C-alpha cells in the first residue's frame, strides 16, 4: 500500500517521549482555516497553566504569506480563539483551540466566514436552530489512489460496500474508528459513522448542534480526521467527486430544524421553509461549495443519489431530491428536513448561514442582506 514515509517511523520511540511529565505547563495547538477556504493549519505554543476557558488562551499571530492569506510585505495575521477542545494526540491537560483569522486591520480574512455566520445565528437565536451535518470523505493512499483499490484497476461495482462488513468490502476502518474515538475524547459532538457506497469512502455525522456549534465542531472534526490520517500515512480527501464515472460523489448533507419544526404541527413550518428554499436555489448552490458551485457541478448530476444542480426538488424519503423529508417526519408531522446539496468540501459556516438567512430571516434573492 502507498503510505507516507512518516507513518513508517517507530512509534514506540515516540511513545517514550510522550510519557515524560510536563509539570504544570501545557501545550495549546491553535487551528485555523487557510486561504484556500478548505485547508487547515496549526501551530503550538506553551502556556504556564491549563486554560479553563477561552479567555485563558491569548490571541496569537502567524505569517499569512505562507498560508495564501497575505502578501509578504504585510503578512502578520491574528489568531482569535473561538472554541476549545481537549487534545486527543498528546492528551490532558493539553488543548486544541479553533481560531478565527483577522487581517492586520482586525477585519475578517477572506476565508473567515465564521463572523458573518455568527451575525446571522444571533439574529435567529430565538428560533433555536439545530443542525446535523453528514461529512463524507474518501481515503486515498499517498499516491492519491483510493486506499485499498487495485493499483491497476477498479474494485467491483457499487452495491456491497455501504455500511459493509468484511475485509473485501471495507477499507481503512482502523482510521475511521480512531477518528471517532479522537472526536469523543476532544469533545466534538460526533454522532455516528458508516462506510459509504463507494469503497474507501466513509461518512461521519456531527450534531445535533445549535447555532455556531455546528461549524465549530465540524471544522475541528475535519482537523482531527486529517491528523489521524497523518498517523496512518493516508490522505482523507473531501473532493465532491474524487473518482469520475459510475461512482458516488461525496457530500455533506445538512439536517436542519427550528423549535417550531420540532414541535407538534411542525411539518407546516418545514414545508414553508422548503418553499423559501425553492425560490433561492441559485443562492444556495453558490454557498454550498468553496468554488461557488463549480465543485458541486461534478457531483450534483441527478445520478448516484443526487439531484440536478440546475433544478430544485423536494420529497419524502427521496434521496434523489434537493431536500429530503425523512419518512418518520412525514408520519409524525414534525421534526427536521435534510438539504442534500452541500458538497463534502463545503464551509459549514457558509452552509448554515445560508439556511438561516433563507429559512428564518426570510431573506430573498441571490444576494444576502449582510
N, C-alpha and C positions, 0 to 999 in steps of 0.2 A: 504493500500500500504506500501511497505517496503522502508522507507526513513530514512535518518540519524538522529541521536538524535540532532545534532547541528541545523538542519533545523527547529526544533520544538521550538527553543528558541524564546523569544518575540522580534520580530524585531522592535517593537515600542520603546523599551528601547534603542536599538542600535541607532535608528534614533536621539534620544535625544542628544547623544554624537557626532554624525556625523554633527550636525548643529552648533557645537561650533566653534567660529572663531579660526583661526590658525596663524594669523598675517602674516608676510612676509615669514615665514619658510614653507617649502614644504616637502612632503613625496615622495620619489622615490623608487619604487619597482623594484629590479633587478630580471630578469627572465632568467633562463638558462636550457639547456638540461643536464640531469644527465647521469650517467654512463651506463644506460640501452640503451641509444640512442632513447628512446621513452618517458620516463617520464620527466616532467618539475618540476623545483624547483623555489622558490622565497624567497627573504627576503628584508626588507625595511629599509631605513636609512633616516635621516633628512638632508636637505641642507638648508643653510641660505637664499637662494632666488630661485625663479623659474628658472630652466635651460631653456635657449632659444635654445640651440643646444647641440649636443653630447659632445662637448669639455667642456661644463659646468658640466658634470657629471663625477666624478672621478672614476678611477678604484677601485675595492674593492676585497675582498677575502672571502673564505669560507672553511669549513672543508670538503675536498673531501673524507675523510674516512667514512663519513656518507651519501654519495651520490653515492657510488660504483665507485669513481673516484680516490682514492689514498689510500695508506697504512697509518695507524695511526702515524707511525714514521716520515712521511714526507707528511703531509696532507694538507698544505695550497695550495689552487688553486686560480688563478687570474680570476676576472670577468672583461671583457673588453667590455664596452658599444658599441653597433653597430647600434641600431635602437630605436628611442624614440617614445612613443605614449602617448596620454592622458589617464588618469586613469578613467574608467567609474564607478568604485566602490566607490571611495572617491572624485571624481570629480576634476575639475580645482581648483588650479594650479598644482595639484599633477600629477606625471608621472609614467608610466611604461617604463622600458628600457630592451630590449632584449640584451643579452650579449653572447660573445664567452667565452669559458673556456680555459685557458692556464695552463700548469703544472708549477711546481717550476722552470723549466729551460726556461720558456717562450715559449715552444713549444706547439702546439695544443693538447688538451686532445684527447683521442682515439675516443670519440664520437663527437668531434668538427669537423664536416665535412664542415663547412662554409668556412674556409680558402682555402681549395682546390677548392671548388666551385667558389670562387671569382677569383682565378687564371685563371680558365677556362673562366669565364664570361669576364674578362678583355681582354683575347685574342680574344674573339668573339664579342667584343663591336661594331665593325663597321657593323655587320650584324643586329644589333638591335633586339635581340631575345625577343619575347614576350611569356609569359606563362599564362595559366589559369588552376588552379587545382580544382577538384571537390572532396571535402572531405566528404566521407560517414562515418557515425558513428551510433552506436546503444545505446539507452538509457536503462540502467539497474536500477533496484532497488538496495538498499544497500546489498541485499542478492544475487546479481549477476543474478537474474532472469529478463528477459526482462520486462521493465516497461509497465504495462497495460495488460500483458498476464495473462490468468487464472493461478492461483497458482499451480493447479494440472493437467494442460493440455496444449493445444495449441489453438491459435486463428484459424479462418477459413483459408483455403489455400490462397496463394498469388493471387492477382487479383484486389481487390478493394482498396488497400492501397496506391499505388504510386500516389503522388500528390492528395491524397484523402482529403475529407472534411466530417466532422461529427464525433461525439463522439465515434461511433462504428468502425471508420476507421483509426483514427489517435490518437496517444498517446503522450502527452508531448509538445504540441505546445507552451505552455507558456515558456518553456525552450528555444525553438528554436527562438521565436520572441524576447525574452530578450537578447539572444546571438547576434542576428542580430543588435539590437539597440546598444549593448555594442561595437560591432565592428565598427559601424559607428561613434560613439562618440569618440572612441580611435583613429580613423584614419586608421584602417585596410581597405584594398581595397576589401571589401566583395562585391560580385556581385549579389548574389541571394541565395535562399534556396528552398527546396522542401522535402515533405515526400517521402520515398523510397518504394521499392517493398515489403519489409518485414515490418510488423507492429512494431513500435517503432524504426525503422531505418529512419534516416534523412540524408540530404546532404546540405552542403553549398558550395558555389563557391567563390574563391578568384582570382582576376585578372580582365582584363589583366594587367600583371606586367612585367616590363622589367628587365632582369638580376637578380641581387641579391634580389630585392624587393619581388620576388615570395617566396623564402624560408623564408625571414624575416617575411613577413606578414602572411604566413600560420602558422608558429610556434606561432606567437602572437595570431592568431585566435583560435588556439588549447588551448592556455593558458586561454583565455577568456571563451572558452566553458567549461573547467574544473572548472573554478571559478564560473560561472553561475550555473552549475550543483551542485556545493557545496552549494550554497544558497538555491537551491530547494531540496537538500537532495538526489539527484540521481547521477548516475555514467554514464559518456559517455565512452564507450569502442571503440577503433579503431581496435579491433581484426578483421582480414580479413574474418574470418568465425566464428562468435560468437555462432551460433546455427547450429549444424550438421544436415544433412538431406536435405529435399526439401525446403530449404530457401536460399534466395540470400545471398552472402557474401558482404563484404564491401571493396571498392577500393578507389583509389584516381586518377581517370582518369586525364591525363595531356594533355592539349591542347598546341600546340606549333606552332610558325611561325617565320620566319625571314622577314625582309623588302622585300626581293626578292619574297618570297612566297605570301606576301600580295598584291603585285603589279600585274599589268596585265601580264598574261603569267606565273603566279606563280605556277600553277599546275605542270609544268615541274620540278620546284625546289622541290615541295612536293614529287613528285614521285622519284626523285633522293635521297632525304633524306630517304624515306621508303626503297629504295633498300639498302642503307647503313645499316639501322636498321636490315634488314633481315639477314645480314651477321654477326650480332653481338648479336643475340638473347640471348645467354647464359650470356654474359656480362651484359646485361640489367636486366635479371631476377635476377642476383646476387645483383644488385644495387637497386632493386625495393622493397625490404623489409629488415628490420634490421637484419634478420637471414639468409641472403644470398639466399633467395628463399624458405626456409622451411615453412615460414608462408603462402606464396602465393600458395604453393602446395596444401593447403587445399581449396583454393578459385578458382584457375585457372584450372578448370576441363573440360572445354568445355561445361558446362551446366550453367544455371542461368545467362545468358548474359555475359559469359566469353569465352575466347579462352582456348586451352590447353596449359599448361605451357611448354609442350615439343615441340610445333610447333609454327612457326611464320606464321601469316596470315595478310592480309590486304584487305579492301574492302570499297566500297562506301555505307554509311548508314548501315553498318554491325556491330551490337553490339556483335556479336559472334567472332569478329576478334581481333587480337592483336592491329592493327591500323585501326581506322575508319576515312575515309574521309567523312565529312558531305555532304549530298546531295547538299546543296546550294553551297558548294565549288566546287563540280564537275560541277555544272551548270555555275557558274561564271568564272571558270578557274583560280581561285586564292583564297587565304585565309589561312587556317591552317589545321592541322590534329590532331587527338586525339589518344594518346597512352593509351590504356585501361588496361595495365598490372600492373602499380604500385598498391601496396596494401594500404589499409587505414592507416596502421601504418608506411608507408614509411617515410624516411627522405627526405623532398623536396630538400634539398641541394644535396643529392646524386642523386636523380632523374634528376634534372635539369642539374647537371654537366654531367651526363652520356649522356643525349640528346645532349648537346653542343659538347661534345668530339666526338661523332659519326657523328652528322649531320652537324656541322660547321667546326670543326677542323680535320675532316676526319681521326680520329684515328681508327685503326682496331685491331682485335684480342680480346682475352678475358682479357687482362691486359691493364690498361690505361697507358698513357705515363708519367704521373706525378711521 
